Amino acid sequence: MTAADIVARLAARHSKDVFVAECKMGESWGRGRRTLDAWAMRKSWSPWSTVGYEVKVARSDFLRDEKWVEYLPATHEFYFVCPRRLIQPEELPADVGLLWTAGQRLHVKRKAVRRTPEPQRLMMLMAYVLMSRTQIVGDMWAANAEPRVAFWRRWLLEEDGERQIGHMVGHRLAERLRAALRAQQAAERKAAGYERIEQLLRDLGLDPSQPLAPAALQARLEGNGHLRALRRVARLTEQAADIARRATG
């Protein structure tokens, strides 16, 4: 897992907030300016909160890093973010939070304690965000609209499991639909065969809804010369029975 992978997860976590990756602590042209791996401002006034993130993917980088303490005065909350178990909560000050990666998501191992940032530090950071990383739009709806690239990135990160489940469900539903369609077509063929038999009986002057007496049928056939029609009835009856067997099999 790379630092960029973790920053992408942070972006998804703050999809409804203001989120800035590689956020500087002041003017972008100044030398020696510290840079947060990620910074977010929650879109809420109660309470208004900014969050700083320091991403670590190597144990050695964490152990030798001493600059992160300079980020604390510029944010309301501060978190380390790392792969699972790379950093332990007891290795951090009590007010610093810790996030571990958990698959495609982030797990809060310890919640950060909210603090009051130093006004000058916070002002410098937000001035950088406003002047160097912000695009002014004409209305609030555009301001709150999620960019397409960010939306699809978040969708890929968060919905991969759901999409796999959806594919499986869709495949099974398609199989059931095809089976139901085959059964319906077989039933329609069966019904059409019986309709033809009933019509032939009506042509012979017989009521297909009434029990058919063999003697009456024989007399009607002999009287009207419909032996050929009788053979046809027999064939259709056999065909209908065969269709019924295939439909139920």
Backbone as a ProteinNet text record, in pm:
[ID]
protein_1_A
[PRIMARY]
MTAADIVARLAARHSKDVFVAECKMGESWGRGRRTLDAWAMRKSWSPWSTVGYEVKVARSDFLRDEKWVEYLPATHEFYFVCPRRLIQPEELPADVGLLWTAGQRLHVKRKAVRRTPEPQRLMMLMAYVLMSRTQIVGDMWAANAEPRVAFWRRWLLEEDGERQIGHMVGHRLAERLRAALRAQQAAERKAAGYERIEQLLRDLGLDPSQPLAPAALQARLEGNGHLRALRRVARLTEQAADIARRATG
[TERTIARY]
83.4	0	87.2	55	132.6	65.1	141.6	84.2	-29.7	-15.8	-122	-250.9	-239.1	-357.9	-430.7	-353.6	-414.7	-477.7	-410.7	-467.5	-598.8	-605.7	-730.7	-842.2	-809.9	-910.1	-953	-860.1	-895.1	-986.8	-958.6	-1044.8	-1186.5	-1198.2	-1330.4	-1398.3	-1321.1	-1374.8	-1431.8	-1370.7	-1414.1	-1479.1	-1551.4	-1611	-1711.1	-1768.9	-1866.1	-1805.6	-1676.1	-1607.6	-1511	-1445.5	-1335.3	-1211.2	-1149	-1034.2	-920.2	-800.1	-681.5	-567.6	-517	-397.5	-273.5	-164.2	-39.8	-67.8	-119.3	-161.6	-48.4	-4	105.1	54.1	147.3	112.1	119.4	138	147.1	164.9	229.7	241.2	313	266.1	317.1	457.2	500.4	633.3	741.4	702	800.1	881.3	1007.4	1092.7	1077	1092.7	1090	952	848	712.4	676.9	616.9	573.3	449.1	434.5	322.8	254.1	126	44.8	17.1	19.9	-15.5	-159.2	-246.1	-385.2	-445.1	-539.6	-609.1	-754.9	-842.6	-985.9	-1055	-1160.1	-1246.2	-1388.9	-1444	-1579.2	-1679.1	-1778.4	-1879.8	-1987.2	-1949.7	-2040.9	-1993.4	-2090.5	-2056.3	-2065.2	-2105.9	-2127.1	-2063.7	-1936.4	-1847.3	-1772.4	-1721.5	-1636.9	-1504.7	-1463.6	-1346	-1259.2	-1128.4	-1030.5	-950.1	-908.2	-838.5	-711.7	-599.6	-474.1	-437.5	-374.6	-337.3	-190.1	-120.9	15.5	13.1	49.8	43.2	180.2	181.5	305.4	282.4	373.7	365.9	491.6	587.5	711.7	738.5	772	800.9	919.8	1021.1	1140.5	1108.4	1019.2	979.9	910.7	826.7	758	856.8	951.5	1043.8	1136.7	1172.3	1266.2	1198.7	1066.7	994.9	974.2	1018.2	1000.5	924.5	894.8	832.8	682.3	620	474.8	420	499.2	449.6	418.6	477.7	451.3	312.8	250.1	116.6	7.1	34.7	-69.4	-133	-55.7	-118.8	-205	-201.5	-274	-406.3	-440.2	-562.2	-638.3	-768.2	-849.6	-825.1	-798.8	-771.8	-654.1	-576.9	-463.4	-458.2	-436.6	-433	-308.6	-254.2	-163.5	-248.7	-210.9	-281.4	-177.7	-200.5	-99.3	-163.7	-90.1	-137.8	-155.2	-238.3	-272.8	-147.8	-141.7	-39.2	97.9	111	240.5	274	172.4	187.3	86.8	128.8	40.8	-4.3	-126.1	-176.1	-85.6	-26.3	56.4	185.7	217.7	337.2	310.9	186.8	148.9	102.5	112.7	54.8	-94.3	-146.6	-284.6	-387.3	-353.6	-451.7	-442.2	-348	-330.6	-407.4	-484.5	-563.8	-485.4	-542.1	-476.2	-580.2	-553.2	-636.9	-555.2	-614.6	-552.8	-632.1	-561.1	-631.6	-697.9	-817.3	-892.1	-955.2	-881.9	-930.3	-934.2	-1050.6	-1066.7	-1110.6	-1121.3	-1170.7	-1066.3	-1103.1	-1015.9	-1085.5	-1009.8	-1062.7	-1004.8	-1092.1	-1046.9	-995.4	-864.7	-805.3	-810.9	-789.9	-807.6	-852	-955.2	-1010.1	-923.3	-899.6	-820	-899.3	-829.1	-890.7	-895.7	-1011.1	-1026.3	-950.9	-877.4	-801.1	-835.3	-795.2	-812.2	-682.5	-685.1	-561.1	-514.3	-387.9	-334.7	-388.5	-451.7	-516.2	-423.3	-299.3	-207.9	-173.2	-147.1	-115.2	-234.7	-351.5	-470.8	-499.6	-482.8	-508.3	-413.9	-285.5	-188.9	-224	-262.7	-298.3	-420.7	-523.7	-646.8	-627.4	-537.4	-506.5	-443.8	-356.9	-297.6	-406.2	-497.5	-605	-689.5	-723.8	-810	-741.2	-614.7	-546.2	-486.6	-445	-370.5	-445.4	-548.5	-612.4	-763.5	-817	-961.6	-1004	-1114.3	-1174.9	-1306.6	-1320.4	-1441.9	-1548.3	-1668	-1778.5	-1891.5	-1987.9	-2091.7	-2207.2	-2225	-2337.5	-2301.6	-2381.2	-2351.8	-2368.5	-2458.4	-2478.1	-2352.8	-2292.1	-2167.5	-2056.5	-2057.5	-1953.6	-1962.5	-2084.6	-2102.8	-2107.1	-2097.9	-2100.6	-1968.4	-1976.7	-1855.5	-1799.1	-1670	-1610.8	-1626.3	-1639.5	-1662.2	-1547.3	-1425.2	-1309.6	-1311.4	-1339.1	-1343.5	-1456.7	-1571.2	-1684.3	-1650.1	-1592.4	-1562.8	-1451	-1354.8	-1249.8	-1310.7	-1399.1	-1463.9	-1551.8	-1621.6	-1708	-1627.5	-1512	-1428.2	-1375.9	-1342.3	-1287.2	-1392.9	-1512.3	-1612.8	-1708.9	-1727.1	-1833.1	-1784.5	-1655.2	-1603.3	-1673.4	-1683.7	-1750.7	-1896.7	-1965.7	-2106.5	-2128.5	-2035.8	-2049.2	-2032.4	-1941.7	-1924	-2049.9	-2108.3	-2232.9	-2343.4	-2351.3	-2452.9	-2438.9	-2315	-2292.6	-2342.7	-2313.7	-2357.8	-2509.7	-2572.6	-2718.9	-2780.4	-2724.2	-2776.5	-2765.6	-2656.3	-2638.7	-2744.2	-2768.6	-2868.4	-3009	-3038.4	-3169.8	-3189.4	-3083.4	-3093.5	-3121.3	-3056.2	-3080.6	-3225.5	-3276.1	-3415.1	-3512	-3480.4	-3567.3	-3572.8	-3457.3	-3455.5	-3534.6	-3521.1	-3595.8	-3745.9	-3786.2	-3928.6	-3981.6	-3899	-3941.3	-3959.5	-3866.9	-3880.8	-4008	-4036.1	-4156.7	-4282.7	-4280.5	-4396.6	-4419.7	-4312.2	-4325.5	-4379.3	-4332.6	-4382.3	-4530.3	-4569.6	-4710.9	-4797.8	-4746	-4822.5	-4840.2	-4733.7	-4745.8	-4847.1	-4844.1	-4938.4	-5081.6	-5103.5	-5238.6	-5286.5	-5194.8	-5233.1	-5274.5	-5204.8	-5240.8	-5379	-5411.7	-5544.3	-5652.9	-5619.2	-5718.6	-5752.2	-5650.1	-5676.3	-5763.7	-5739.9	-5822.3	-5966.9	-5984.6	-6120.1	-6193.2	-6119.9	-6184.2	-6227.3	-6144.8	-6182.5	-6307.5	-6316	-6435.8	-6558.5	-6544.2	-6658.2	-6699.5	-6597.9	-6630	-6710.6	-6691.4	-6767.7	-6902.6	-6932.1	-7058.9	-7059.2	-6941.8	-6930.2	-6887.1	-6931.6	-6896.8	-6773	-6656.3	-6534.4	-6537.9	-6633.8	-6641.1	-6718.3	-6784.3	-6862.3	-6786.2	-6814.1	-6749.8	-6779.2	-6676.7	-6689.4	-6718.8	-6840.4	-6880	-6826.6	-6753.6	-6697.9	-6804.6	-6919.8	-7025.2	-7076.4	-7092.2	-7141.1	-7041	-6913.6	-6810.2	-6805.7	-6816.5	-6811.6	-6930.1	-7050.2	-7169	-7156.2	-7105.7	-7090.7	-6989.7	-6883.3	-6781.5	-6832.9	-6903.7	-6956.2	-7062.6	-7141.5	-7248.5	-7195.8	-7090.2	-7038.4	-6913.1	-6862.8	-6743.4	-6617.8	-6597.5	-6483.6	-6378.1	-6354.6	-6251.8	-6112.6	-6091	-5961.1	-5941.9	-6050.7	-6041.4	-6011.6	-6067.2	-6040.4	-5891.5	-5834.8	-5692.1	-5611	-5654.8	-5585.4	-5597.3	-5717.4	-5736.4	-5642.4	-5627.1	-5539	-5394.8	-5353.3	-5215.3	-5193	-5287.8	-5274.6	-5274.5	-5356.8	-5359.2	-5223.8	-5165.6	-5034	-4927.9	-4934.4	-4838	-4851.5	-4975	-4997.4	-4943.1	-4962.5	-4910.5	-4758.2	-4696.9	-4550.1	-4497.4	-4563.8	-4523.9	-4535.6	-4642.8	-4663	-4552.3	-4511.1	-4403	-4272.3	-4240.9	-4116.7	-4120.9	-4238.3	-4249.7	-4230.6	-4282.7	-4269.7	-4138	-4071.5	-3942.6	-3831.5
-119.2	0	124.7	221.7	344	458.3	566.3	685.2	740.9	733.5	782.2	702.8	571.6	489.4	538	569	613.4	750.9	840.8	973.9	962.3	868.1	846.8	802.4	720.5	678.2	796.2	882.5	1002.7	1093.1	1105.1	1185.5	1129.2	996.5	934.2	958.1	955	978	1119	1213.5	1353.9	1396.9	1306.2	1337	1451.7	1476.6	1584.7	1707.5	1706.1	1816.3	1884.2	1988.3	2048.7	1963.7	1914.1	1825	1870.8	1879.7	1923	1825.9	1761	1677.8	1764.6	1727.3	1804.8	1952.1	1976.7	2111	2182.1	2294.4	2369.5	2452.6	2489.7	2563.8	2715.2	2758.7	2901.9	2924.4	3036.8	3069.8	2959.2	2936.2	2824.6	2848.5	2973.8	3002.8	3012.2	3006.4	3017.9	2891.1	2905.4	2789.1	2739.7	2611.5	2554.8	2542.5	2568	2556.3	2408.9	2378.7	2242.7	2210.3	2082.3	2039.2	1919.6	1936.4	1824.8	1728.8	1600.1	1503.4	1523	1561.8	1590.5	1681.2	1762.7	1854.8	1858.4	1865.6	1869.4	1969.2	2029.9	2116.2	2063.4	2021.5	1966.6	2077.7	2044.7	2143.5	2148.2	2199.6	2211.9	2327.2	2402.3	2513	2471.8	2349.9	2310.7	2174.9	2171.3	2287.5	2294	2411.2	2426.7	2356.4	2266.4	2183.9	2166.7	2173.1	2137.8	2018.5	1933.5	1810.4	1798	1772	1747.5	1600.5	1551.9	1411	1397.1	1309.2	1270.6	1122.3	1089.8	952.3	886.7	764.1	687.3	546.3	502.7	365.8	286	349.9	282.5	313.5	212.1	227.9	321.8	309.9	393.5	541	570.2	709.4	768.2	689.3	737	763.3	673.7	685.1	805.8	842.8	954.2	1088.7	1087.3	1211.6	1294.1	1417.8	1508.4	1635.2	1651.2	1775.5	1780.4	1663.6	1660.1	1740.7	1762.3	1838.9	1982.6	2030.7	2167.2	2181.3	2069.4	2074.9	2094.1	2054.8	2054.3	2191	2300.8	2430.5	2483.6	2421.1	2473.9	2403.1	2302.3	2225.2	2202.3	2178.2	2142.9	1998.1	1911.7	1770.1	1726.1	1630	1579.7	1427.9	1362	1215.7	1166.9	1056.7	975.8	871.2	840.5	739.3	641.9	512.5	413.7	277.5	185	46.8	-10.8	-109.9	-170.1	-211.1	-164.8	-200	-136.1	-54.7	10.3	105.9	175.2	265.6	223.3	223	188.8	317	318.7	439.6	489.1	397.6	438.7	507.9	503.9	572.9	720.5	762.2	898.2	975.5	1109	1189.5	1161.6	1183.8	1145.3	1218.1	1338.3	1414.5	1389.2	1307.4	1277.9	1150.7	1157.5	1043	949.1	829.6	728	655.8	649.4	574.6	461.2	342.4	227.9	197.2	151.8	107.1	-27.5	-44.9	-170.3	-201.1	-273	-298.1	-167.9	-135.6	-11.1	103.7	80.7	182.7	216.8	310.6	353.1	326.1	274.1	239.3	334.5	395.2	486.7	403.2	396.1	324	408.4	537.7	628.7	764.3	817.3	945.7	1060	1158.6	1275	1363.3	1427.3	1522.4	1658.8	1721.2	1852.9	1956.8	2042.8	2150.8	2282.4	2392.2	2524.1	2562.2	2576.8	2606.8	2750.2	2773.7	2909.5	2990	3105	3180.6	3211.6	3253.2	3288.9	3167.5	3053.5	2932	2888.3	2890	2849.3	2945.3	3075.5	3174.7	3155.6	3128.6	3109.2	2985.5	2879.1	2757.5	2781.2	2844.9	2865.6	2968.6	3064.6	3159	3085.9	2989	2908.2	2831.1	2768.4	2691.9	2782.4	2901.5	2992.8	3045.7	3085	3149.6	3051.1	2934	2843.4	2716.6	2680.7	2551.4	2561.6	2683	2700.3	2761	2709	2765.2	2830.6	2959.9	3033.1	3001.9	2969.8	2935.8	3035	3029.5	3130.4	3106.8	2986	2959.1	2846.3	2835.5	2737.8	2594.8	2573.6	2438.5	2389.9	2478.9	2440.8	2418.6	2499.4	2485.3	2351.2	2300.1	2174.8	2052.9	2076.2	1963.8	1889.7	1759	1677.4	1664.1	1692.9	1675.3	1531.8	1516.5	1382.9	1288.3	1339.2	1253	1205.1	1297.9	1260	1161.2	1182.8	1092.6	950.4	936	802.3	736.9	817.1	760	703.3	780.7	734.4	613.2	616.4	504	375.8	383.9	266.9	214.4	305.9	263.9	200.9	263	223.5	116.8	109.7	25.1	-102.6	-131	-249.5	-375.4	-388.9	-506.9	-513.1	-395.5	-392.5	-427.3	-382.3	-412.3	-561.4	-625	-769.2	-844.1	-803.3	-865.8	-841.9	-717.5	-685	-767.8	-793	-876.2	-1018.5	-1073.5	-1208.7	-1216.7	-1119.1	-1118.7	-1103.6	-1011.8	-991.1	-1116.1	-1190.6	-1314.4	-1417.5	-1431.9	-1530.2	-1488.2	-1358.7	-1311.6	-1335.6	-1315.6	-1339.2	-1486.3	-1576.7	-1720	-1754.9	-1699.7	-1728.1	-1671.1	-1553.7	-1492.5	-1576.8	-1627.8	-1712.7	-1841.2	-1900.6	-2023.1	-1996.5	-1883.2	-1848.7	-1824.5	-1762.5	-1737.6	-1868.3	-1963.5	-2093.5	-2164.9	-2159.5	-2224.8	-2159.7	-2026.3	-1956.3	-1993.8	-2000.4	-2037.2	-2179	-2271.6	-2409.4	-2415.1	-2337	-2335.3	-2277.7	-2176.9	-2118	-2217.9	-2294.9	-2397	-2504.7	-2541.6	-2642.3	-2592.2	-2466	-2409.9	-2401	-2364.8	-2356	-2492.8	-2598.9	-2733.9	-2773.6	-2744	-2777	-2695.4	-2570.5	-2488.5	-2547.7	-2599.3	-2662.1	-2787	-2864.7	-2984	-2944.1	-2840.9	-2795.8	-2747.7	-2678	-2628.5	-2743.7	-2846.8	-2963.9	-3031.4	-3039.7	-3099	-3014.5	-2882.2	-2795.7	-2815.3	-2832.7	-2856.7	-2984.5	-3078.8	-3204.6	-3192.1	-3071.9	-3051.5	-3097.5	-3112.6	-3158.7	-3043	-3048.2	-2945.4	-2991	-2924.2	-2970.5	-2952.3	-2871.2	-2851.2	-2962.1	-3048.6	-3157.9	-3289.9	-3384.6	-3516.7	-3577.3	-3634.7	-3687.5	-3837.8	-3875.4	-4016.3	-4079.3	-4189.3	-4253.3	-4290.1	-4335.8	-4376.1	-4256.7	-4143.7	-4023.7	-3975.1	-3980.2	-3935.5	-4026.9	-4160	-4254.9	-4234	-4213.2	-4191.8	-4065.4	-3959	-3833.6	-3846.8	-3919.3	-3937.5	-4023.5	-4131.9	-4219.8	-4148.8	-4066.2	-3996	-3885.8	-3822.5	-3707.5	-3740.5	-3866.5	-3903	-3829.8	-3817	-3740.9	-3830.8	-3947.6	-4034.6	-3972.1	-3904	-3837.7	-3731.3	-3659.8	-3558.2	-3622.8	-3742.6	-3812.1	-3845.8	-3893	-3922.4	-3795.4	-3686.1	-3559.3	-3519.7	-3542.3	-3514.3	-3599	-3725.3	-3814.3	-3765.4	-3723.6	-3675.1	-3548.3	-3456.9	-3332.9	-3359.5	-3457	-3491.9	-3545.4	-3629.6	-3685.5	-3575.4	-3483	-3372.4	-3284.4	-3256.6	-3173.7	-3241	-3372.6	-3445.3	-3442.5	-3454	-3450.2	-3313	-3207.3	-3070.7	-3052.7	-3107.5	-3095.4	-3165.2	-3285	-3357.2	-3279	-3218.7	-3140.7	-3016.1	-2955.2	-2832.9	-2860.4	-2974	-3006.6	-3073.4	-3128.8	-3194.5	-3096
0	0	0	-85.2	-96.2	-21.9	-2.8	59.9	-24.7	-157.1	-245.4	-226.4	-202.8	-176.7	-51.9	52.2	177.6	160.5	88.1	64.4	-12.8	-106.7	-180.2	-86.3	12.3	110.5	197.5	231	307.2	225.1	96.9	10.2	7.4	2.7	6	140.6	247.9	382.6	394.3	325.3	331.4	200.3	137	7	13.9	129.4	144.1	213.9	237.2	304.5	208.2	257.5	183	209.7	105.2	121.7	32.7	91.2	17.4	46.8	-55.8	-40.8	-57.1	11.8	4.6	35.6	152.9	193.9	267.7	212.8	274.6	391.6	477.8	599.3	579.3	458	430.1	282.2	244.2	102.8	25.9	-96.2	-174.5	-226.7	-231.9	-285.8	-178.6	-53.5	54.2	71.5	102.1	125	268.7	284.7	418.6	478.7	398.7	451.2	470.9	584.1	611.5	528.6	496.8	413	477	506.5	554.7	439.3	468.7	364.6	318.9	410.7	376.1	482.9	439.6	530.5	488.9	586.9	557.9	649.3	596.3	677	663.7	774.7	773.1	742.2	660.8	624.4	732.2	845.1	958.8	1046	1101.4	1191.5	1337.6	1364.7	1504.5	1534.2	1573.3	1570.9	1438.5	1407.9	1290.2	1318.2	1228.2	1256.8	1133.4	1155.8	1053	1103.8	1010.3	1047.2	963.3	1030.1	960.2	964.5	856.5	848	807.9	877.4	842.2	807.4	684.3	634.3	646.4	700.3	711.7	657.6	571.3	520	554	620.3	661.6	808.2	882.8	1025.6	1047.2	965.2	981.8	961.1	868.1	843.3	965.5	1028.7	1149.2	1262.7	1280.9	1394.1	1382.2	1261.2	1247.6	1220.4	1204.5	1173.9	1300.7	1296.8	1410.6	1372.6	1245.7	1199.9	1223.7	1245.8	1253.7	1370.2	1475.2	1590.5	1551.4	1441.7	1397	1334.1	1301.1	1241.5	1346.4	1469	1572.2	1593.9	1601	1628.3	1514.1	1396.8	1281.4	1255.4	1334.8	1310.8	1440.9	1427.9	1544.4	1586.8	1489	1515.9	1428.8	1481.3	1404.1	1416	1300.3	1294.8	1220.2	1268.3	1188.3	1116	992.7	914.1	859.8	880.4	841.7	818.7	757.8	750.7	891.5	901.4	1030.3	1108.9	1234	1333.3	1307.6	1203.2	1180.2	1294.8	1345.4	1459.7	1565.7	1690.9	1802.2	1873.2	1926.8	1992.9	2105.1	2181.2	2295.2	2252.2	2124.2	2075.3	2045.3	2055.5	2019.6	2142	2139.2	2246.7	2261.2	2379.3	2409	2323.4	2274.8	2197.5	2047	2003.3	1860.5	1824.8	1716.1	1673.5	1583.3	1562.3	1479.5	1394.6	1264.1	1170.6	1110.5	1107.6	1040.6	914.3	810.9	691.3	719.3	664.3	678.3	543.5	460.2	324.5	246.9	193.4	119.3	209.1	338	429.3	534.3	620.6	729.7	862.1	957.4	1089.5	1193.7	1273.2	1378.9	1496	1508	1620.5	1746.7	1731.9	1845.3	1792	1851.3	1808.2	1859.9	1774.6	1814.4	1910	2000.4	2093.5	2025.8	2028.8	1966.4	2047.8	1979.3	2042.7	1974.3	2035	1974.1	1903.7	1770.5	1699.7	1724.5	1697.2	1706.1	1588.2	1612.8	1504.6	1387.9	1416.2	1308.5	1221.9	1283.5	1207.4	1121.2	1182.1	1108.7	993.8	1017.8	914.1	795.3	821.5	714.2	630.9	697.9	625.7	538.1	593.4	517.8	407.8	428.1	320.8	202.4	231.5	124	49.2	124.5	61.2	-27.3	22.8	-52	-177.2	-165.3	-277.3	-377	-329.5	-417.6	-456.3	-382.8	-408	-426.8	-434.8	-439.3	-571.9	-626.2	-746.4	-707.5	-735.2	-701.4	-805.5	-758.7	-848.3	-829.1	-921.1	-921.4	-826.7	-776.9	-687.8	-592.7	-487.5	-383.4	-433.3	-531.2	-582.1	-653.4	-731.1	-797.1	-696	-588.5	-486.3	-416.3	-400.8	-328.3	-419.8	-550.1	-643.4	-639.1	-634.5	-631.2	-771.6	-791.4	-924.4	-972.6	-1101.9	-1157.7	-1127.2	-1140.7	-1114.5	-970.4	-876.3	-735.3	-708.7	-775	-754.7	-797.6	-917.4	-967.2	-888.5	-841.5	-758	-630	-566.6	-443.4	-472.2	-584.7	-619.9	-636	-701.5	-720.7	-588.3	-495.6	-367.3	-277.6	-275.6	-177.2	-227.4	-359	-410.9	-476.9	-465.3	-533.5	-484.6	-351.7	-296.1	-334.5	-330.1	-364.6	-511.8	-598	-739.7	-766.3	-692.9	-710.5	-668.4	-556.1	-510.8	-612.9	-662.8	-762.2	-888.5	-929.8	-1048.8	-1025.8	-907.1	-876.8	-872.6	-805.3	-795.6	-933.8	-1013.9	-1148.1	-1233.8	-1219.7	-1297.5	-1259.4	-1128.9	-1085	-1127.2	-1118.5	-1161.7	-1311	-1389.1	-1533	-1561.9	-1487.1	-1506.4	-1473.9	-1363.4	-1325.5	-1428.6	-1481.6	-1581.1	-1707.8	-1751.1	-1870.7	-1847.4	-1727.7	-1696.8	-1696.3	-1637.9	-1634.8	-1775.7	-1861.4	-1999	-2075.2	-2055.8	-2122.4	-2077.1	-1946.2	-1894.4	-1950.5	-1962.4	-2017	-2163.2	-2241.7	-2382.7	-2397.9	-2312.6	-2318.3	-2283.6	-2181.7	-2142.8	-2253.6	-2324.7	-2434.5	-2548.6	-2578.7	-2683.4	-2643.6	-2515.1	-2465.5	-2477.9	-2438.5	-2445.7	-2590.2	-2682.2	-2823.6	-2877.6	-2835.9	-2879.3	-2832.2	-2706.5	-2654.6	-2724.1	-2759.1	-2828.7	-2965	-3034	-3163.9	-3148.6	-3044	-3018.9	-2991.5	-2908.8	-2876.3	-3000.9	-3090.1	-3211.9	-3302.4	-3310.8	-3390	-3333.9	-3201.8	-3140.8	-3170.6	-3169.7	-3203	-3348.4	-3436	-3577.3	-3595.3	-3503.4	-3507.5	-3439.5	-3388.1	-3319.7	-3176.5	-3117	-2979.2	-2889.4	-2764.5	-2666.2	-2589.4	-2606.9	-2538.8	-2388	-2338.5	-2193.6	-2123.6	-2201	-2144.4	-2158.5	-2066	-2078.2	-2214.9	-2275.4	-2410.9	-2405	-2449.1	-2452.7	-2580.4	-2569.8	-2690.9	-2793.2	-2745.5	-2839.5	-2918.1	-2849.1	-2917.8	-3020.5	-2983.8	-3077.3	-3200	-3176.4	-3287.8	-3381.2	-3321.8	-3404	-3487.3	-3426.6	-3500.1	-3614.3	-3588.5	-3691.4	-3806.4	-3771.5	-3875.2	-3956.9	-3887.1	-3957.1	-4047.1	-4010.1	-4086.3	-4166	-4153.4	-4229.3	-4185.8	-4054.9	-4003.7	-3941.6	-3996.6	-3939.5	-3950.7	-4064.3	-4079.3	-3971.5	-3939.5	-3834.1	-3699.9	-3677.9	-3552.1	-3539.7	-3650.4	-3645.2	-3614.4	-3671.3	-3643.7	-3497.9	-3442.1	-3299.3	-3215.8	-3253.9	-3178.4	-3184.7	-3306.6	-3319.6	-3236.3	-3242.5	-3165.7	-3015.8	-2975.1	-2833.4	-2789	-2873.3	-2840.4	-2837.8	-2933	-2935.7	-2811.5	-2771.9	-2653.4	-2528.6	-2519.4	-2403.8	-2401.8	-2521.7	-2529	-2488.4	-2532.1	-2493.3	-2343.1	-2286.4	-2141.8	-2064.7	-2114.6	-2046.6	-2052.2	-2167.1	-2177.8	-2090.7	-2081	-2000.6	-1852.9	-1807.9	-1665.1	-1633.8	-1735	-1712.6	-1700.4
[MASK]
+++++++++++++++++++++++++++++++++++++++++++++++++++++++++++++++++++++++++++++++++++++++++++++++++++++++++++++++++++++++++++++++++++++++++++++++++++++++++++++++++++++++++++++++++++++++++++++++++++++++++++++++++++++++++++++++++++++++++++++++++++++++++

